[in-house]
Amino acid sequence: MSDRNNQGSRWSSAREREERDRQRKAQREEAKRTRLEREAGKQSTGSSFSESTQRRLTDDERRTIREYRFPSASERTKPGSETPRAPVSPAPATSPTASSLASGGAASSGTSTRWRDSVAPPVVPGGPGLPDLPGDGNGSGGKRPGNGRLLIFGIGLFAVMALVAFLPFGPFGGDDDERDIPTPSATLPTILDTGNGEDPDADSEAEPAGQPAAGDGQAIVCIDPGHGGWDTGWDRTGLGDEPYSSPIVTEAEINLGMAYMLKAELEAEGIFVVLTRPSGAAVNLFDEDINDDGETRLNADNPEQAGSRDELQARINVCNEADADVLISIHINGFDNREVRGYEMFYTAEREFGVQNEVLATLVYRQLDTAMRGTEEMSGVARGVHPDTAIEGPQHDVGSAEHFLMTGPAVEVASIEPSLMPGLIVEAAFLSNDLDAVWLVQPENQRFVVRAYARGILDYFDEYPPA
């Protein structure tokens, strides 16, 4: 009995499921039919709207528009009489393109079909407003809107300019004798007097007055901002096992800023200054073979060494050509041991002016040391003055010379011609040391250092006055 009841229950459940499925299917079909009817209604509405808005004009409407926009000569009235207009039918407004097409191109010569003609009545000759410029006979009017006014404005402007030009204060006004004509000396650089009382001719090699030149007996200092261009010097931007903390700077950029500060200090004292590197670029900008050793940075097996030889020779040449009395090469130290810090200076003793080199280095260092001992951050880190042979190994990465290239003697193995004046290498701090770097990147501290450099150079000229 229980089995029969179970079978009946399963049968009724199956019928209920079929009935529910049938109802759901009917509902889906009804919803689909409703949606299709709604979409069909929208398309029908859009089609009727399109047909109603894009219907063709009737012949009466075309004739009315043509009579309104292009009246015949017989319909135009004489000046002073009332302008007859054809009645406008209640047809929908048409675009300028539709109007011109509806006219069939029947416009008379000189009648404009521009856009404004479709929204305003044609201008009656003699009536208010500017008339159209003569057309080209094809209904285009021949000009764009406003060209007539622009032409009139241009003519008036030209007349005003011509009047001003011939006024007494104009470029063509007044008598020739009364005109104030600037002399060549007021606009162009003059040629230096050759000293023989004669005017130099065109082939004279005298320099223009605009070119800077040292005066007689004026001291000349050549400042070399170390590194630059592709050579950044000691670089704190690199990341290694122990990455640098702030500041993230390079030696080359600080050297250039301090060089300009020193230049200003010396010029204020009446000293003539030459910079080997006036910008962030290299002196040997185009990687030429400056030292004539047959190698450049672009073709050598060791590009860095070949590029350094040419670059340093280019800087030495700048100082030699300037006939400088003193060379000071500005650098900032760096060392693998980042605990090392302090300031020091180097000179070359093995020169014909080796004694002057040592005096120059000693006087500049003395001023810097005195200043640094008065600071809390840099006090107690003085490293002294050294001959460049005191450093173990080669003093540069090219050849096997024992001296720094900028201040040392000639180097045959590196094809280096030497500088011709006393000089020194200054190292104000160790950029590899965090404490030194934080102190030196501050502009006021850089100025503090270069003022000591300047005082030391002035002390040197007290002992060795320029010739």
Backbone torsions as a table, in degrees:
resi	resn	phi	psi	omega
1	MET	NA	-42.5	177.9
2	SER	-63.8	-33.6	179.8
3	ASP	-66.5	-40.8	178.4
4	ARG	-62.6	-44.4	178.1
5	ASN	-59.3	-39.2	179.6
6	ASN	-65.7	-41.1	179.6
7	GLN	-64.2	-42.1	178.6
8	GLY	-63.9	-37.4	179.0
9	SER	-65.6	-41.1	179.9
10	ARG	-66.7	-36.1	-179.1
11	TRP	-66.0	-45.5	179.5
12	SER	-64.6	-35.6	178.4
13	SER	-65.2	-38.5	179.6
14	ALA	-65.9	-41.9	178.6
15	ARG	-63.8	-39.2	179.3
16	GLU	-63.6	-40.1	178.9
17	ARG	-64.9	-41.7	179.1
18	GLU	-62.7	-40.3	-179.9
19	GLU	-65.1	-42.0	178.1
20	ARG	-63.6	-40.7	179.1
21	ASP	-63.8	-39.0	-179.6
22	ARG	-65.0	-41.4	178.9
23	GLN	-65.1	-42.2	178.9
24	ARG	-63.3	-40.9	178.4
25	LYS	-63.0	-40.9	179.1
26	ALA	-64.5	-39.3	178.4
27	GLN	-64.3	-40.4	179.4
28	ARG	-65.1	-41.2	179.0
29	GLU	-65.0	-38.5	179.5
30	GLU	-65.6	-41.5	179.0
31	ALA	-65.6	-39.3	179.1
32	LYS	-65.0	-43.0	-179.3
33	ARG	-64.0	-40.3	178.5
34	THR	-63.1	-42.5	-179.5
35	ARG	-64.6	-41.2	179.0
36	LEU	-64.8	-40.6	178.4
37	GLU	-64.3	-38.2	179.4
38	ARG	-66.1	-42.0	178.6
39	GLU	-67.0	-38.2	177.8
40	ALA	-64.6	-34.9	177.8
41	GLY	-66.3	-39.7	178.2
42	LYS	-64.1	-44.2	179.5
43	GLN	-62.6	-39.5	178.9
44	SER	-64.0	-42.6	178.5
45	THR	-63.2	-45.1	179.8
46	GLY	-63.3	-40.0	-179.7
47	SER	-64.3	-44.5	179.8
48	SER	-65.3	-35.6	179.1
49	PHE	-66.1	-42.2	-179.7
50	SER	-64.2	-41.6	-179.7
51	GLU	-65.2	-36.3	-177.5
52	SER	-72.7	-30.5	-177.2
53	THR	-90.3	-15.4	-177.5
54	GLN	-117.5	22.4	-179.0
55	ARG	-68.6	156.4	-179.8
56	ARG	-75.5	147.0	178.0
57	LEU	-72.4	147.3	175.9
58	THR	-79.7	166.1	179.3
59	ASP	-61.9	-38.5	179.4
60	ASP	-63.7	-40.6	-179.8
61	GLU	-66.4	-42.3	177.6
62	ARG	-61.6	-41.8	-178.6
63	ARG	-65.9	-39.0	179.6
64	THR	-64.7	-44.8	179.6
65	ILE	-64.7	-42.2	-179.8
66	ARG	-62.9	-42.4	179.6
67	GLU	-67.8	-32.6	-180.0
68	TYR	-71.9	-44.0	-173.9
69	ARG	-88.8	-31.0	-175.4
70	PHE	-127.8	69.9	179.9
71	PRO	-65.3	144.1	178.2
72	SER	-74.7	167.3	-176.9
73	ALA	-62.3	-33.5	-179.1
74	SER	-70.3	-26.2	-178.4
75	GLU	-83.8	-20.4	179.8
76	ARG	-69.5	136.6	-179.8
77	THR	-93.2	160.0	176.7
78	LYS	-74.8	159.2	178.3
79	PRO	-57.4	136.6	178.6
80	GLY	98.8	-18.7	-180.0
81	SER	-96.9	167.7	-178.1
82	GLU	-77.0	140.5	-177.5
83	THR	-85.0	115.9	178.4
84	PRO	-74.5	144.8	178.2
85	ARG	-130.6	140.9	175.9
86	ALA	-74.0	144.3	179.4
87	PRO	-63.4	138.9	-179.5
88	VAL	-89.1	126.3	179.0
89	SER	-75.6	159.0	-178.3
90	PRO	-78.3	25.8	179.5
91	ALA	-68.6	156.8	179.5
92	PRO	-61.3	151.8	178.4
93	ALA	-66.3	141.5	-179.8
94	THR	-115.0	157.7	179.6
95	SER	-75.2	163.1	177.4
96	PRO	-57.0	-36.2	-180.0
97	THR	-66.2	-43.0	179.1
98	ALA	-64.0	-38.6	-179.1
99	SER	-65.3	-44.6	-177.5
100	SER	-68.1	-35.3	176.9
101	LEU	-68.9	-38.2	-179.7
102	ALA	-65.3	-29.3	-178.6
103	SER	-72.3	-16.0	177.1
104	GLY	73.4	14.4	179.9
105	GLY	72.5	24.8	-175.4
106	ALA	-91.2	14.0	-178.9
107	ALA	-66.2	143.6	178.7
108	SER	-75.5	162.4	-177.7
109	SER	-61.6	132.6	177.3
110	GLY	90.8	-4.8	179.3
111	THR	-90.0	128.4	-175.2
112	SER	-84.8	142.1	174.1
113	THR	-114.0	29.1	178.7
114	ARG	-68.6	168.9	-173.2
115	TRP	-57.8	-38.2	-176.0
116	ARG	-67.0	-20.3	178.9
117	ASP	-69.9	-20.2	-178.6
118	SER	-84.9	-9.4	-178.7
119	VAL	-121.7	-4.6	179.0
120	ALA	-141.6	149.1	179.9
121	PRO	-66.7	152.4	178.7
122	PRO	-61.1	148.6	-179.5
123	VAL	-74.7	126.7	179.0
124	VAL	-80.3	130.5	177.7
125	PRO	-52.0	131.4	-178.2
126	GLY	90.8	-10.4	-179.3
127	GLY	-84.3	-173.5	-177.8
128	PRO	-72.3	156.9	176.3
129	GLY	92.6	163.1	178.4
130	LEU	-80.3	132.8	177.4
131	PRO	-73.7	160.2	175.0
132	ASP	-64.8	151.0	172.1
133	LEU	-70.4	158.4	-177.8
134	PRO	-55.1	135.9	-179.6
135	GLY	-85.7	179.6	179.9
136	ASP	-101.6	10.8	174.2
137	GLY	88.6	-4.5	-179.0
138	ASN	-110.6	13.2	176.2
139	GLY	87.4	3.2	-178.2
140	SER	-86.3	-16.5	-177.8
141	GLY	84.0	-20.1	173.9
142	GLY	79.9	-15.8	-176.4
143	LYS	-140.0	160.8	173.4
144	ARG	-85.3	159.2	-179.5
145	PRO	-57.6	133.4	173.8
146	GLY	90.5	-4.9	-177.7
147	ASN	-66.0	-31.6	177.7
148	GLY	-63.5	-44.2	178.3
149	ARG	-65.3	-38.8	178.8
150	LEU	-63.6	-38.8	179.0
151	LEU	-63.7	-43.9	179.5
152	ILE	-64.7	-41.9	178.5
153	PHE	-63.1	-41.5	179.8
154	GLY	-62.9	-42.5	179.1
155	ILE	-63.0	-42.0	179.5
156	GLY	-65.1	-41.0	179.2
157	LEU	-63.7	-41.6	178.8
158	PHE	-62.5	-39.6	179.5
159	ALA	-64.3	-40.7	178.9
160	VAL	-64.7	-42.9	179.8
161	MET	-63.9	-39.7	178.4
162	ALA	-65.1	-37.8	179.4
163	LEU	-65.0	-44.5	-179.7
164	VAL	-64.1	-37.4	-177.6
165	ALA	-62.8	-32.3	-176.5
166	PHE	-100.3	6.8	172.4
167	LEU	-69.5	162.8	-176.9
168	PRO	-55.9	-33.2	-178.5
169	PHE	-91.6	0.6	179.2
170	GLY	-80.8	173.4	-177.6
171	PRO	-67.2	-22.6	180.0
172	PHE	-112.8	9.4	-177.0
173	GLY	-92.8	161.1	176.5
174	GLY	77.8	173.5	179.0
175	ASP	-79.7	156.7	180.0
176	ASP	-63.1	-34.5	-177.3
177	ASP	-71.9	-28.7	-176.5
178	GLU	-90.4	-9.6	-175.5
179	ARG	-74.5	137.1	-179.3
180	ASP	-93.4	95.3	-178.8
181	ILE	-94.7	124.6	-179.2
182	PRO	-64.6	141.1	179.6
183	THR	-80.1	157.9	179.6
184	PRO	-57.2	-32.6	-178.1
185	SER	-67.0	-20.5	-179.6
186	ALA	-83.6	-16.7	-175.9
187	THR	-121.1	-23.7	-176.7
188	LEU	-122.6	151.4	176.4
189	PRO	-66.5	135.3	179.6
190	THR	-85.9	163.5	178.9
191	ILE	-89.8	138.3	-179.5
192	LEU	-62.5	145.6	175.8
193	ASP	-65.3	130.2	-178.7
194	THR	-78.5	-11.1	176.2
195	GLY	92.5	-4.9	-179.6
196	ASN	-104.4	8.7	177.3
197	GLY	79.9	0.1	-178.8
198	GLU	-110.2	151.0	177.4
199	ASP	-73.8	131.5	178.6
200	PRO	-68.2	142.3	178.5
201	ASP	-86.3	-175.1	-175.3
202	ALA	-66.2	-24.4	-178.6
203	ASP	-88.0	2.8	-178.0
204	SER	-66.7	143.5	179.7
205	GLU	-94.2	10.4	179.1
206	ALA	-62.9	144.3	-177.4
207	GLU	-82.8	147.4	175.1
208	PRO	-62.1	152.7	-179.0
209	ALA	-64.3	-24.6	-179.5
210	GLY	-70.7	-18.0	179.5
211	GLN	-78.9	131.5	-179.7
212	PRO	-67.5	139.9	177.6
213	ALA	-150.6	144.7	-179.7
214	ALA	-74.1	146.0	177.5
215	GLY	-79.7	170.5	178.7
216	ASP	-61.5	128.0	179.1
217	GLY	75.1	3.6	-179.6
218	GLN	-82.1	133.2	179.1
219	ALA	-68.9	142.3	-179.8
220	ILE	-121.3	125.8	178.3
221	VAL	-118.0	129.3	175.6
222	CYS	-101.9	116.9	-179.5
223	ILE	-101.9	127.0	179.4
224	ASP	-111.9	104.9	173.4
225	PRO	-72.8	108.8	-173.7
226	GLY	-57.1	146.6	177.9
227	HIS	65.1	-164.2	-177.4
228	GLY	122.9	159.2	-177.5
229	GLY	66.0	-129.1	-178.3
230	TRP	-71.8	-16.2	-179.1
231	ASP	-100.8	105.5	-176.3
232	THR	-86.3	-7.1	-174.1
233	GLY	72.2	-151.5	178.3
234	TRP	-68.6	128.1	-169.3
235	ASP	-119.0	118.4	177.2
236	ARG	-90.2	1.5	-178.7
237	THR	-82.8	-15.1	-179.2
238	GLY	-73.7	145.9	179.7
239	LEU	-113.1	130.2	178.7
240	GLY	-131.4	-151.1	178.0
241	ASP	-63.5	-33.7	177.3
242	GLU	-121.9	84.3	-174.4
243	PRO	-62.5	148.5	179.3
244	TYR	-70.9	145.9	171.2
245	SER	-89.3	178.7	176.7
246	SER	-61.4	143.1	9.3
247	PRO	-88.3	145.9	177.5
248	ILE	-98.5	96.0	-175.7
249	VAL	-140.4	170.8	174.0
250	THR	-117.1	157.5	179.7
251	GLU	-65.0	-38.9	-174.7
252	ALA	-58.8	-42.0	-176.7
253	GLU	-70.7	-36.2	177.8
254	ILE	-70.8	-38.9	178.2
255	ASN	-58.1	-42.2	-178.3
256	LEU	-66.0	-43.4	179.1
257	GLY	-63.0	-41.8	179.1
258	MET	-68.8	-31.6	177.4
259	ALA	-63.0	-42.6	178.5
260	TYR	-68.3	-35.3	175.9
261	MET	-64.0	-43.6	179.1
262	LEU	-65.8	-37.7	177.3
263	LYS	-58.8	-45.2	179.7
264	ALA	-63.9	-40.9	179.7
265	GLU	-63.0	-44.1	-177.7
266	LEU	-71.5	-39.6	179.2
267	GLU	-64.7	-32.6	176.2
268	ALA	-64.5	-21.4	178.3
269	GLU	-96.3	8.6	177.2
270	GLY	85.0	16.0	-179.7
271	ILE	-95.0	138.6	177.6
272	PHE	-84.9	130.9	-172.0
273	VAL	-121.7	138.0	174.2
274	VAL	-123.1	134.1	175.8
275	LEU	-103.6	130.6	174.9
276	THR	-71.7	-36.3	-178.5
277	ARG	-126.2	96.6	-177.4
278	PRO	-82.8	-2.8	-178.0
279	SER	-142.6	-175.0	178.6
280	GLY	-75.5	-10.1	-178.4
281	ALA	-80.2	163.9	175.1
282	ALA	-70.4	155.7	176.5
283	VAL	-70.3	-45.4	175.5
284	ASN	-83.5	74.3	-167.6
285	LEU	-63.5	-33.9	-174.5
286	PHE	-104.6	18.7	175.7
287	ASP	52.8	51.2	177.3
288	GLU	-85.5	165.3	178.6
289	ASP	-85.7	80.9	-172.8
290	ILE	-69.6	-39.3	-175.9
291	ASN	-93.1	7.3	174.1
292	ASP	56.0	42.2	176.0
293	ASP	-101.2	5.2	177.6
294	GLY	83.5	2.9	-178.9
295	GLU	-128.5	146.5	172.7
296	THR	-133.3	175.1	178.5
297	ARG	-65.6	-17.4	-175.9
298	LEU	-92.1	-17.1	-175.3
299	ASN	-131.1	2.0	-175.4
300	ALA	-86.0	156.6	174.4
301	ASP	-66.5	-33.5	175.3
302	ASN	-116.6	88.3	-173.5
303	PRO	-59.0	-38.0	-175.7
304	GLU	-66.9	-42.5	-179.8
305	GLN	-68.5	-43.4	178.5
306	ALA	-64.2	-41.1	178.0
307	GLY	-65.0	-36.8	178.4
308	SER	-65.6	-41.1	178.6
309	ARG	-59.9	-48.2	-179.2
310	ASP	-66.1	-40.0	-178.1
311	GLU	-66.1	-46.5	-179.2
312	LEU	-67.5	-36.7	177.2
313	GLN	-64.8	-37.1	177.6
314	ALA	-62.4	-38.3	-179.7
315	ARG	-72.1	-41.0	176.0
316	ILE	-60.0	-40.5	179.7
317	ASN	-62.1	-37.5	179.0
318	VAL	-61.3	-46.5	-179.1
319	CYS	-66.7	-40.7	179.8
320	ASN	-65.6	-42.8	-179.6
321	GLU	-67.3	-28.0	177.3
322	ALA	-79.1	-6.6	-178.0
323	ASP	54.6	45.1	-175.5
324	ALA	-68.6	150.8	175.9
325	ASP	-87.7	-26.2	-176.1
326	VAL	-144.8	141.1	172.8
327	LEU	-117.0	127.1	175.0
328	ILE	-127.0	118.5	-178.7
329	SER	-102.3	116.5	-174.0
330	ILE	-89.3	124.1	178.3
331	HIS	-137.9	167.9	170.8
332	ILE	-130.3	132.6	-172.5
333	ASN	-69.7	165.3	173.6
334	GLY	-158.2	147.5	-176.4
335	PHE	-153.8	149.8	-179.4
336	ASP	-62.6	-36.1	175.7
337	ASN	-78.8	105.9	-172.0
338	ARG	-76.0	-2.9	176.0
339	GLU	-82.0	-18.9	-178.0
340	VAL	-71.9	137.6	179.6
341	ARG	-152.1	170.7	176.8
342	GLY	122.3	-177.1	-175.3
343	TYR	-125.6	146.2	-179.2
344	GLU	-160.2	170.2	-178.6
345	MET	-141.6	153.4	-178.5
346	PHE	-130.3	147.5	176.8
347	TYR	-143.1	165.2	178.3
348	THR	-107.1	118.8	-179.3
349	ALA	-83.2	-28.9	-175.2
350	GLU	-82.5	59.7	175.2
351	ARG	-135.4	161.5	177.0
352	GLU	-63.5	-23.3	175.2
353	PHE	-112.8	36.7	-178.6
354	GLY	-61.5	-35.7	178.1
355	VAL	-64.4	-42.9	178.5
356	GLN	-64.2	-35.8	176.1
357	ASN	-58.9	-46.0	-178.8
358	GLU	-66.6	-39.8	178.4
359	VAL	-63.2	-45.8	179.8
360	LEU	-59.0	-48.9	-179.1
361	ALA	-62.0	-41.0	-177.8
362	THR	-66.3	-43.2	-177.6
363	LEU	-67.8	-42.0	179.7
364	VAL	-67.2	-43.0	179.5
365	TYR	-63.4	-39.7	-179.0
366	ARG	-59.7	-44.1	178.8
367	GLN	-65.1	-41.5	-179.3
368	LEU	-67.3	-42.6	-178.6
369	ASP	-63.7	-41.9	177.8
370	THR	-59.8	-42.6	-179.8
371	ALA	-68.3	-43.5	-176.6
372	MET	-66.2	-33.7	-179.3
373	ARG	-66.7	-16.2	176.7
374	GLY	-88.4	1.4	179.3
375	THR	-107.6	147.4	-179.4
376	GLU	-75.5	-36.6	-173.8
377	GLU	-73.9	-37.4	-173.4
378	MET	-107.2	1.5	-179.6
379	SER	-69.3	136.4	175.7
380	GLY	87.4	10.0	179.6
381	VAL	-120.5	28.8	177.9
382	ALA	-70.4	136.6	-176.9
383	ARG	-117.6	-7.2	171.3
384	GLY	92.4	-176.3	178.7
385	VAL	-109.2	133.5	-175.3
386	HIS	-134.2	145.1	165.1
387	PRO	-68.6	147.5	-174.3
388	ASP	-67.7	-11.6	175.7
389	THR	-79.5	-6.9	-178.9
390	ALA	-72.3	-20.1	179.2
391	ILE	-84.4	132.1	-179.0
392	GLU	-69.7	140.0	177.1
393	GLY	84.4	177.6	179.6
394	PRO	-60.5	145.1	-178.8
395	GLN	-88.1	4.5	176.0
396	HIS	-154.6	172.1	-174.4
397	ASP	-93.4	11.3	-179.4
398	VAL	-120.2	131.8	177.8
399	GLY	67.0	-154.4	-178.6
400	SER	-132.7	30.6	-178.7
401	ALA	-67.9	154.7	-178.2
402	GLU	-94.7	-4.5	-173.8
403	HIS	-122.3	163.1	171.5
404	PHE	-67.5	140.4	-176.1
405	LEU	-66.6	-38.1	-174.1
406	MET	-65.0	-37.9	-175.3
407	THR	-111.6	-6.7	-174.4
408	GLY	-85.2	179.6	179.0
409	PRO	-76.4	-176.9	178.5
410	ALA	-62.0	146.3	-179.6
411	VAL	-125.9	101.9	-176.3
412	GLU	-65.9	-40.8	-177.2
413	VAL	-64.7	-25.1	178.7
414	ALA	-105.8	3.0	179.9
415	SER	55.4	46.9	-178.0
416	ILE	-108.9	125.3	170.8
417	GLU	-90.1	136.3	-168.1
418	PRO	-82.5	165.5	170.7
419	SER	-70.6	155.7	-173.2
420	LEU	-113.2	22.1	-178.6
421	MET	-145.3	157.9	175.5
422	PRO	-58.5	146.2	-179.6
423	GLY	-158.2	172.0	177.8
424	LEU	-154.5	160.6	175.6
425	ILE	-108.7	123.2	-179.4
426	VAL	-105.7	137.9	177.7
427	GLU	-128.4	103.1	-171.9
428	ALA	-78.9	-21.8	-176.4
429	ALA	-171.5	179.7	174.6
430	PHE	-107.6	110.4	179.1
431	LEU	-68.5	-18.9	177.2
432	SER	-74.9	-14.5	178.5
433	ASN	-95.6	131.4	-175.1
434	ASP	-63.6	-40.6	-177.8
435	LEU	-67.2	-44.8	177.9
436	ASP	-61.9	-41.9	-177.1
437	ALA	-64.7	-44.9	-179.8
438	VAL	-61.2	-37.8	-179.3
439	TRP	-72.4	-42.4	-171.3
440	LEU	-78.3	-25.0	-178.2
441	VAL	-72.1	-11.5	178.9
442	GLN	-78.4	124.6	-175.0
443	PRO	-55.7	-36.2	-178.8
444	GLU	-66.8	-30.9	177.1
445	ASN	-75.9	-35.1	174.3
446	GLN	-61.9	-43.0	178.1
447	ARG	-66.3	-35.0	176.6
448	PHE	-60.1	-41.0	-179.0
449	VAL	-70.6	-47.5	-174.6
450	VAL	-69.1	-26.5	175.1
451	ARG	-65.6	-35.4	174.6
452	ALA	-67.5	-40.4	175.6
453	TYR	-57.8	-46.0	-176.9
454	ALA	-63.3	-41.9	179.2
455	ARG	-63.1	-39.2	177.8
456	GLY	-65.8	-38.8	177.8
457	ILE	-65.8	-40.6	177.2
458	LEU	-63.6	-38.2	176.1
459	ASP	-61.1	-39.0	179.7
460	TYR	-64.1	-43.4	-179.7
461	PHE	-69.0	-22.0	172.0
462	ASP	-65.3	-35.2	179.7
463	GLU	-88.5	-32.4	179.6
464	TYR	-127.4	79.3	-179.1
465	PRO	-61.8	146.8	178.0
466	PRO	-63.4	145.9	-177.9
467	ALA	-68.8	NA	NA
